[in-house]
């Protein structure tokens, strides 16, 4: 997974990004129960991750009716494996046949609510909890326990479960965050309900593929201890997914994704810097951004996740609560900075129009193509309507 040059800058380049819709054929995938059609949902998608350097998407799902927490594996075969994938619906009403669910894996038949995920290199970590009806959740009657499963994604379309778990008693496993420390050991952070408490675990070995790495809990952090950077608000959301991001200077960050107003408001991503000292762990809120998608195509309270496309580009993926059974597909939104194009290229389309007149000189080097001002080769749209040299982006 790429280490980023300037995490906060890359994060804030996503501010107010609008989702590019990817539609995935369900086909004959065995998914039942996720057809309620309205809130509050019991069985629903919960988190999204993209396998590094591929066009494979993973979605976790709670599914009491099917009797297991699920891992849904989808391949966007029509889309590039590198960089932003872009919408697969630009010129058609149906998703391409190769953009489809490839398999559905039962993660846990005891804990049927598969929740937040994180991926690091070829490892996917998934938190699971006991299924809980909405009424019990409101009254505080849900069983408080959890477990973290690990998958080897060397073959991204065929994840293989690894022969160990991290067990949790008295607290759930709603979010999971995974990264590697400078000493080669792995840092695992597991969040309880809405990530109000984060538990930090350290592996005893430097490999997650050669037997049980022996994760041991070393400390806990609660949102009451949140520090706030100057210029940032002090809100701490009900995070459904939290993903790690590393910076080249050794700094470590967490990005939390949620929708405000218990899933009825707006979609947000919050950035936290993680620091350790003699007193333990501190989280400092550095920034918060809002993202937008078309209604009924995504909800960060349902399923979202972060992807590091390059040392300077972050992407966010998000789905809605349930598949759209009426057209046999599910929606995934891809959020990218305005200057980022598809397939690792920069964005060359500007908001400028032309036809009756040439593109404005203020936009820089452009060509008028189909009445749209397009940056010339070697130039990129900077997100503010101007074409600048790629090297100066």
N, C-alpha and C positions, 0 to 999 in steps of 0.2 A: 504494500500500500504506500503510495507516494507520501513523502514528508513535505510539508508545505513551507513556503518561503515566509509568508506573512498571513497567518490564519485570520486575524481580525479583518484585514483588508479584503481577503477573498470572501469571507463570510458576508461582509457588508455589501459586496458587489451583487449579492443575491436579493437585496432589499427591493420589495415590491415586484419581484419577478412573477410572471404569469405562467401557469402550467402549459406545457405542450403535451397534448393528449396522445397516449399510446393505448391502443385497444388490443386486447388479447383474447383469442378464441378459446372458449372453454372446451369445446369438442366433447369427447367422451370422458373427461376427467370426473372422478367420483367425488363430488362435493355435494352433500345434502344438508338440509337444515338452514342454510344461509339464505333464506327467502322471506324473511319477515316483512321487509319493505318499509319499515318505519322504526323510529326510536321509541323506547330504549331497546337496543340490540343485545342479545345474549350470545349468539353465534355470529362471528364476524371476523374480517381480516384485522390484524393487529399490528403488523410491522412489515417494512419493506427493506430489502438489501439487494444490491447488485453485485454479482461476483466480479472481482477485480479484473479489468481488461477483457471483459466478455460482454455479450448481449443477453446474458442469463439473469433473470430476476427471481428472487425468492420472496414469498409472502408467508408469514405465519398466520394461523387462524385458530380461534377458539371454536370448538364444535362439539358440544355435548350431545347433540342428536346423533352424530356419527360415532360418538363414543371415543374420541381421541382428539388431542391437539394436533394440528396439521401443519406440515411444511409443503407449500405449493411451489413447484418448480416450473417456471415459464421461460421459453426461449423466444426472443424477438429476432427471428432469423432474417427479417428484411432490413434490420438496422445495423449500423456499424458497431464493431466490438470496442473500438477506441473512442474516447471522448464522449460528447453528448450524442444521444441516439436520435433525437428529434422525433416529431410526430410521424406515425405511420398512417395517418388519416388525411393527409393533405390533398390527395387527388382521388379519393374513393370513399364509398360509404361503408365498406366492410373491411376489416383488417385483413392483411395478406394471410394466406393459408399457413405460411411458415411461422407466423407469430401466434404461438399457441401454448397452452399448458402441456407440459411433457409428462409430468407425474405428480401424484399427491402422496406424501409420506405421512404415516401415522407416527407422530413424535412420542406421544405418551398417552396411554390408555387409562391411567389413574388420574393424572393431572391434565384435564382436557382443555384448559385455557392456555394456548400457546401465545406468548406475549412478545415483548421487545426482543430484538436481535441486534447483533453486531458481527461484523466480519473483519478478520485480520489475515491478510495473505490468503492461504487456502484453508482457513478455519472459520466455520460459522457457529456462533454460540446463540442458543435460544433459551429463553426463560419460559417455564411453564408453571401453572398454578391450578388449584382445584377449580372446576367449573362452579359458577355461582349465579343463581337467578338474580334478576335486577332487584326484586323486592328484598331479598336477603342482603344484597349489597348495600341498599339504602339503610336497612336496620342494623347493619354491622354484624350480620349472622354468617358471613362467609368464613370458611376454614382458612386459617392463616398458615400456609405452608408453601413451599416452592421447590423448584429443582432447575438446574441448568444442564442442558444437553449440548454436546459438541459434535460437529460434523466435519469430515474431511471433504473439501470441495475441489480437490485436485482435478477430478472430472466434474466440471460444474453442473452438468445435467444429471449426474448420478451421485448425489451426496451420500457418503457412507458414515453411519453413526459410529462414533468412537466409543470404546468400552468403559466409559467412566462418566460420572455426573458430579455436580456439586449440589449437595442436599441442604435444604433450609427448613428449619423448624421454628414456628412462631412468627414467621414473616414471609411475605410472598416474594415472587421473582418477576416483577412487572417489567423492569428494564434490565438489559444486559449490555455492558460495555467492555471491550477487550482490546488490549494493546500489548506491546513488548517494551520492557524497561531497558535501560542502557546495559544492565548486567546480563541481558539475554533471557531473564525470567519474565513471566507474563503477569500482567496486572489485569484482574477481572473485577469489575464493579457491578454489583447487583442491587437494583432499586426495589424497595417495597412498594406499597400502594402509592401510585402517582409519583413515585421516586422521592417522596418526602424524606425517606431515610436511604442512604447509600452505604452499602457494606463493601469494603475493600478486601480483596483476596490476592495473595501472591502465590504463584506456582513454585514448587520446590525443584523443578527441573527446567531446562531450556528448550524442551520440545513438547508439543501437544500431540504428536503423532506416535510416539514410542511409549505406550503405556500410560498409566494414570500419573499426571504431573503433580498430584498432591496439593491442590489449591488449599491454602490455609487462610482463614479470616484473620486480618491483622488490626482492623479498626473500623469504626462506623462514623458517619457524618450525617447530620440532620439539617434540614432547610432553615432551622432557627439560627444556624451559625453562618448563614450566607453573608458574604461581604459584597459590597457594591462599588464598582468603579465610578469615578466622577463622570457625570453625563449619562449614566445608565439608570434605569428604574430599578426598584427593589422587588418587583414581582417575581415570584417563583411559581411556574406553571405546574399543571397536572400532567407531567411528561409521560408519554406512552412509549417513547423511544429516546435513548441517549447514546450518542456515538462519539468515540474518541477521535481526535485529530492531533497529530504531532507537528511541531515546528522545527525548522533546521537548527535553531539555537538551543534545542532541548526542551523548550516549553511544551506543556501538555494542556490540551483543551477538551472540554466536553460540549457537545451541541445537543440541546434538548428540544424536542418537537411536540407541539400540542395545539389543540384548538381551544380558544377561550369559551367561557360560559357553558362549561360541561359539554362541549361538542356542538354548541349552537351558535358560537360567535365566529371569530376570524382565526385563520391559521398563522402560527408564529413559530419562529426558531429563535432560541436563546443561546448565547455563547458564554461559557464559563471557563476561566483559567483555573487549572488545578495545581496547587503548590503543596509541598510537604515541608515540614520543619520539625523541630524537637517536640512541639506540642501536638503534632498530628497532621491532619490534612485540612487545607482551606480551599473553598471554592469562591471565586470572585466573579460576579456577573460583569461582563465586559460590554455586551451589546445585545440588542433584540431587533429582529426584523419581521416584517409581515409579508406573507406570500399569498397569491391569489389563484384560484382555479375555478373553472366553470361549475355551477351547481350540480350536485349529484355525480361528480367525477372524482372528488377526493375529499378527505376529511382527516386532518392530522390527529384527531382524537381516536380515529380508527387505525390507520396504518400509514406510517411515513418512515423515511430513513435517509441517511446521508451517504454520499459517494464522493470519493476524492478522485477526480479525473486526471489531475496533473498537479505539479507543485504550486500552481497559482489558480486552480479552478475547482470549486466545490459545486456539486449538483445535489439536488434533493429529489427524492421520489416519493409519491404518495398515492394511495388508493382510496376508494370509498369503503363503506362498511361491508357491502355485499356485492356479489356479481350482478350484472344486469341480465337477468335470465331472459327478458323479452327479446333480446337480440343475441343471446348466447355468448356473451363476452364479459370481460371485466376491464375496468378503466385503471390506468396508471398515468399519473401526471409526472412529467419531468420539468424541474425548475432549473434554469441556468442563467448566468449573468448575461446582460444584453450584448456584451461584446463577444460572447462565445457562440460559435456556430456548431454545426453537426460534424461528427467524425473527427474531432480534435482540431478542426479548423476554426478560424475566427469568423465572427458574424460580419457579413458584407452588406446586408440589406439595411437601408436606413428608413426612417419614417417619411422621407421626402418623396414627393410625387413630381411628375414631369409629363411632357407630352406636348401641350401647347407651348410650353417654354422649357428651356434647359434647366437642369438642376442648379440650384443656387451655388454660387462660388463659395459661400460660407461653409458648405458641406465638405470641401476639399475635393480630391480627385475622385470623380464619379462618372458613371455611364448611365444613360437613361435606357432602361430595359423594361419593356411592357409597362411603361408609365410609372416605373418605380426607380428611384435613384439608388444605384448599386455602387459600392466602393470598387474602385479598380483593383486589379491584381496587385498584391503586395500591401494593400491597405485594408484596415478593419474599421467597422463601426464602433465608436468608443462608448456607445450607450447614451450619448447626448446629441445625436444627430450629425456628428462630424466623422469623416474618414481620416484616420491617421495611419502613419507607417506602422506596420506590424511590429517592428523592433522597438517602437516607442510606446506600445500599448501598455 
